[in-house]
Amino acid sequence: MSVIISSPVKELIVSDLAENITGSEIIKLAWEVNAKIKKGEQIYNLTIGDFNPKIFPIPAELKQEIITAYQNDETNYPPAEGVPELRSAVCYFLRRLHGFDFQSENIIIACGARPVIYAIYKTIVDPGDTVIFPVPSWNNNHYVHLSQAKAALIETKPENNFMPSAADIKKHIKNAALICLCSPLNPAGTTLTKESLTEICDLILEENARREPGKKPVYLMYDQTYWTLTFGNTKHCDPISLRPEMKEYTIFVDGISKAFAATGVRVGWGVGPKKVIDKMKSMLGHMGAWAPRPEQMATARYLVNDKAVDAYLADIRKKISDRLTAFYKGFHRLKSEGFKVDAIAPQAAIYLAVQFALNGKRTADGKALSTTKDVTKYVLDEAKVALVPFYAFGDSDESNWYRLSVGTCKLEDAEEIISSLRCALKKLI
């Protein structure tokens, strides 16, 4: 009779990279919000950087083109760099609305902006390289970790619209491989000024002129995913329009996700120097991170439909601007009433930067709001309003600023939310 001797269960070991990676704070908060909603609570969910398709549907023409592409059996593998029709259409779209002069060889297509960003990191950054990025900003801290790079964080300030300056970047640029900028900015909904971006470009050009031949230059990743969504007098600016020489060092991140409320359609693109784009093609090819062929073919046909594109962009800009303005005015009414809140005037994207300076306040039952997490929980539990704190975007845990996203709310919700916040704020002592 054989005897089976059981041994202690050993803890499974994974790579250091996997062991130390952290999940998205935004998704974690979203799960908490969804759990409350499933229990029947009425929550105003302003966390997710997405759209409610019932409120912001994708363009009808794009939807029909997607259906037609499936009916035409456009369901085999696309080329790793994207179908030629879409790369050509992207060139046309950017030339017509942005003034860019790029060729198809400078375009790569992927399933949204995330793979484009990851491919930029893996194409430019070697382990141990320095990556400069401001906080708050979306996911750069995680991409730096995945690339085993060194992070040079720039802590930005509300008085500068949470944007970095050339002086901030200069402190770190000597040994940097990549600078990551996002304008319009996720999470603040603010933009770089023409003057500030020009100074940054000049700094990059100066640094690359200084570097010895054969040494890797410092590149600029310029995430302009929200560039079509600017409001009022805000004008989107970009590096190569200000300094044409930057074309050699700039890789753009873009796509249809936010411009056309098409986050789930998964069509994004990168634009940059041919050599970089060619290497990104190899990266994305091995990852299999291409956008589905039907959606690529549909987007190619849609982007050259000038009348449909212009009408949709005008409509979505107005709807988003109206919502952001309503929230901004609401927060400033609360501020004028003496509550410790604030907001930055909306400039772009689907976000409003709002502040809850409530640390040190106490609830009616005497519980102190000592941390940002305490404040976030109180606003969620008492006002039924869910927001994303800036620390979810790499900022300090002590930051009392939040991202408010309007992509899932109706215009009339703004007044109800402000009223709910007012009631909750009144209860604090």
N, C-alpha and C positions, 0 to 999 in steps of 0.2 A: 504494500500500500504506500503510495507516494504521498509525501507531505509537502504542501505548498507553503512556503514561508513568505509571508507578506512583508514587504519593506516599506519604510515610511515614504509617503508621497513627497516627491521632490518638487520644489518650486520651479516652474518653467522659466527658463532664461531666454530673453529676447535681446535684440541689439540695443546698444546704448542709445542709439537714435530713437528707437521706438519706445524704450523704457522711459525716456525723459520728455517725450512729446506730450503736450497738453491739448485737450480738446478746445473747441470754440466756446468762449464765455457767452457769446450771443446765443448759440444753440442751447447751451445749458439753461439760460434764462428763459428761452422760448419753451423748453420742456416744462419748466415750473409754471409758466403762464398757461400752457395747454392743459396741465393737470387741473388747474383751478377752473378752467372753462369746462372741462369734462365733468366736473362736480356741479356744474350748473351756475357758476358765478358769472356775472356780467363783467367782462374785462375789456377795457379799451386797450387793445394790443398795438402799441406804436413802436414795437421793437424791430420787426423784421425789415430788412432792406429789399422788400419785394412789393408786388402789386396784388391786390385782390382782382382776379380776372373779371369778376362780375361788375366791378367799378371801373377798372382800367383794362378792358379787353385789348388783345393785340389787334393791329389793323385788320379790317375785314379782308382787304386785298391780299395781305400776307397769309391769312388763314386759308383763303381759297387756293393760293399758290401751293401751300403745303399739301392740301388735299389732292390737287391736280398732280403734284409730283409723285405721290403714292399711287394714284390711279395710272400714272405713266410708268410704274414699276421702276422708279429711280431708287432702288433699294440695295444696290451692291456697294462694295467698298468705294469710298472717295479717295483721291490721291492724298498722300500724307500732308501736303501743303495746302490742300483745299482744291475744290473743282475750279478749273480755269474761269468758268463763267462768273463765279462769285468773286474771285480775286480781281477780275476786271471790273465788276460792278462796284466793289469797294473802292477801287481807284477812282471811278467815276463819281461816286457818292462823296468822297472826301475832296475831290477836286471842285465839285460844284458848290458844296456848302462850306468847305473849310479853306479852299484855295491851295490845297496840297498838290504837289507835282510828284507823284510816285508811280512806279510801274508795277505790274503784277509780280515781278520777281522780288519786290520789296514787301509783299503781303504774305502772311501765313494765317490759315484759318484753324480754329480749334473749337472745342465744345464749351464755349464761354471764355471769360477773361481769366479764370483761375489757371487753367493749363498754360495759357500764354505767359502769365506771370511766373509760374513755376519753371517753364522752359527758359525764360530770360535768366532767372537765377542760375539754373544748372548750366546754361551756355556761357555765362559771364563769370560766375563766381567759383573759385577753387576753395577747398577747405582751408580755413584760416584767413581768408580774405576779409577785408573790412567792407561792410555795407552800411551806408549812411541813410537813415530815414527818420522822419519826424514822428512824434507821437502827440496826439492820437493819430493813428492811421490804420488802414485795414490789413491785417494779417501779415504785415512785414516781419513781425517778431517770429511768427511760425515758419515763414519761408527761410529766414536766416537760420533757424534751427535745422530745418531740413537740408540746408546747404552746408551745414557745419561751418558757418562763417562767424565772424565777429561783428556784433552789432554796435554801431555808433549812433546812439539815440540822441535826438534833439527834442527836448521838452519845449513845446510851443506854448504860447500864451493867448488868452482870449483877446487881449488888446491888439494882437497881430492876426486876428481871425484864425488862430491855430495854424498859421503858416510859418515855415522856416525862412530865415533870411540867408543871404550869401555869407554874412559874418558868422552865423551859426555853423554853416557847412564848412567854412574855411578851416575851422579848428581841427577837422578830421580828414580833410581831403587828401593829404599828402600820400597816405598809404591805401586809399580807398579804391575798390574795383567797381563799385556800383553805388549810385545815388538814386533813391526811390522817391518820387514825388507823385502826388495825386491832386489834380485840380480839374474840375470841382472836387472838393474833398469829402470823402467818406471817412469820418462821420459828421463833420460840422456843416456841410453844405456851403462852404466858403470857397473863394478862389484866390489864386496867386495874382497879384497885380502885374501889369506889364513891366513896371520899373523893377520890381523885386525879381521877377523871372529873368529879366535881361541881366541883372547883376549876377545871378546864379550861373547863367550861361557863360558869361565872361569869365567867371571863376573857373569853370570846367575847361574852357578853351585855354586859359592861361596855364592850368595844371597840366593839361595834355601836351602843350608846347614845351613845358619844362621837362617832361619825362624823356628818358633816353630812347632812341630807336630800338625796337624789339621788345620794349616793355609794354605790358598791357595797359591801355588807356583806362581812364575812369569813364564809365558809361552812365547814361541817364535813362532810367526807366520812367516814362511819363504816362501815368494812368489817367486817361481822359475819358473814361467810360461815360461820364455824365455831361460831356461837353455840349450836347444839344439842348440840355435843360438848364439854361441860364435865364435870369429874370431881371426886369427893370433895366437899369443902365449897365448891368454887369456884362462884360464882354470876355469871352473865352480867349486866352492867349496861349501860345505854344512855343517851344524852344526854337524850332527851325524857321518859323515866320519872323522871329525877332533876330535870330542869328543863323543865317543859312549854313554856316560852317558846322552847326550842331547836328546836321543831317548825318554826319559820319559817326556820331556818338549816341544818338537818341533812338530808343526803341519805344514805340507807342503801344499802349494797351487800349483796346476799344471793342465795340460790338453792338449788337442790337438789344441786349438785355434790358437796359434802362431807357434808351431812347424810344423804344417801341413796346415797352412793358412786356417784353418777351423773355423773361428770365428762364422759363422752362423750355424754351425752344432751343437753347444752347448753341448759339452761333456767336462766336467772338473772333477777334483777329488781332494780330500784331503787325506793326509796320516799322521797318527799320532798314539798316544797311544790309545789302544782299548777303554778305558773308555770315552775319549774325543770323539772319533769317534762314539761310541754308542749314546752319548747325541746329537751329531750333526745330527745323523740319525733321532732322534725324532724331532729336529728343522726343518730339511728339509722336513720330512714327513708331518708336519702340514702346511708348506709353499707350498707343492706340487711342489718343485723346482727341480724335477728330470729331467734328460735328457730323450728325447723320446726313447722308447724302440728300434725302428728300428736302430737309430743312435748308441745306446749302443751296440747292437748285431754286427753291422757293424764294429765299432771301435774295439771290442773284436777280431774279426777275422783279422782285419788289423794289429793290434799291434804285432801279432805273426808271421807276414809275414816279416821275417828279411831282405830278399833281397829287397823288395819294400820299407820298412822303411829306410834302409840305403841309398838307391839310392836317395830317395826323400830328405832326410835331407842333403846329400852332395850337391845336386843341389840347394836347396833353400838357404843354407848357402852361396854358391858362389854368387848367384844372389844378395842377400842382401848385402853381403860384398862389392861387386863391386860398388853398388850404394852408400853405406855409404862412401867408400873410395873416390869416385868421388866427392861427396859433400865436404868431409873434405879437399881434395886437392884444391878444388875450393875456399873454404873460406880462406884457407891460402894464396892463390894467391891474393885474395882481401886484406887480411891483409898486405901482402908484398907490395901492391900498395899504402898503407897508409890509407886505410879505417878502421874505428873503429869497426871491426868485429873479431870474433875468433871462434874456435871450438875445442872440445876435441876429440882426436883420437878415432875412433870407436872400441869398445871392444865386444859388444854383442847386442842382440835384433834387432829391426828394426828402432832404433832411433839414432839421432846425436844431441848432446848438442851444440847449436850455440849461439853466443853472438852478440848483436847489441848495442854497447855503443854509442848511438846516442843522448842521452838526452842533450839538450842545442843547438843542431843543429837547423838550420832554413831551411824551404823550400824556393823554388825560389820566392814565393809570400810573404815571410817574416813571415810565421807562425812558431812559436816555437814548437819544439818537447820536451815538458816538462815532459811527463810521459811515462811509458811503453806502455800504451794504445795508446798514440799519435804515438809512433814508430811502434807499431803493425799495426795501421791503415795506416800509410804512406807506409810501406812495402807492404801491401795488395793493396792499391789504386794505388801506383806508379809502383811497381815492379810486381804486380799481383801474389805475393807469399804469401800464407797463412800458418802461423806457430802458434804454441800454446805457449804462454808465460808461464814461470814457475809458475807465481802466480795462474794459473789454477790448479796447483798441490799443493796448500797450501803454496807456498813460498811467500815472501814479494812482495807487489805491486811494490816495487822499483827494484826488480831483473830485469836485462836486458838480462837474458838467456832464451832460447826458445828450445822447442822440435821440431825437424824436423823428420818427419816420411816418410820412403821410400816405404811403402807397396803398394802405389797406383801409383807409377811413373815408367816409363821406364828408362833404363840406359842413353839413349841419352837425356833425359829431364834434366839431371844434368847440362850439359854445357849451355843449354838454360836458365835455372834458374839462374845460376851464372852470365851470361851475363845480364840478366834482372835486377838482384840486382846491378850489377856494374853501369848500366845506372841510376838507381834510386839514388844510393849513390853519384854519381857525381853531381847530381842536388842540393845536400844539401850544405849549406854554414855555 
